[in-house]
Amino acid sequence: MLKNLAVKVEFGTSLIDAVRNKRERIISGILKWGHKHLREYPWRSHGRTPYEVLVAEVLLKRTTSTAAARVYEDFLRRFPSLQDIFDANERDLAKVFSKVGLQWQKAKAIKSLAYYLSEAKSGNIPTDLEQLLIVPGIGDYSARAVLSFGFGIPTAVVDANVERILSRVFQNVLPHRCPQRWLQGIADSLVPIESHREYNFGLLDLGALVCRYINPQCEECTLHLVCDFNNLNKGRLIREQSDKHQTVIGMEIRRLRKEKGIGLAKLAQSSGLSKLTIIRIESGRTSPKPATLRKIAIALEVDTINQDRVINSHMAARNDNIK
């Protein structure tokens, strides 16, 4: 299982043992979660050729997935092969890329890529990682994506989301400043031979949707039982979550008060609360009881201040921004 662990000598026994002990649970957890939650994008459909995966990788650079999806199929219709890109001029390529931004940079990049493959590789996309990395504009992530998603070759695809998952799952046995090659080595040792495509997509999406940099949803994570970060930080995360909720409620009360042009003293008088209590609530230093929220709602002349609704609305807006 660890034969692909390129840096296993550096790892030491504790990390190697941790990878070995957690491997099967990580794979099964990711595949099970992905079966229900994988995001759908046109370049993820089964049967995509290496060329079609390569086009997606160019499109996705410094562009959101949503924006790339708007032009992906149109690009493939206009340029169905590397030869079509080779024959096209940069203006035509840039015109299609204009909907995702950086159109001249992307046009130049994909033109350079097509020229190299046509001249140096007879129009063929290499099936070897080292040869792919020589192609202009193809980095480690894109090269591995082409191998796994295009050629069906078991290869670990690692982006910032996957690095974050691995850093958290193996937090107990990793150095504080973990070299990227270590994380790639761990990923290489975990990727399954079968279902590697679905596994890679699952890791990418779990990091984007659940194991987020800000406000990770540890209680919803399929890996929470094997995750060092979750086990070490349960108490801290609960306290932080509570503090965030207090702040969100306070922000909502302050927003309503300002909208209605009501001063602190007037709100305190109308609600029967002290001015200091209002200040502490608005600053997030205390969590108001339901009875207190009802008093403030009446004083602000609103039907209710629903704590769960306010928090869920705030978090949904933040999650949209993160995605």
Secondary structure, DSSP 8 states (H G I E B T S, - for coil): -GGG-TTHHHH-HHHHHHHHHHHHHHHHHHHHHHHHH----GGGSTT--HHHHHHHHHHHTTS-HHHHHHHHHHHHHH--SHHHHHHS-HHHHHHHHTTTS-HHHHHHHHHHHHHHHHHHSTT---SSHHHHHHSTT--HHHHHHIIIIIS--------HHHHHHHHHHTGGGS-SS--HHHHHHHHHHH--STTHHHHHHHHHHHHHHTS-SSS--GGG-TTTTT-HHHHHHHHHHHHHHHHHHHHHHHHHHHHHHHHTT--HHHHHHHHT--HHHHHHHHTTSS---HHHHHHHHHHTT-S---HHHHHHHHHHHHHHHH-
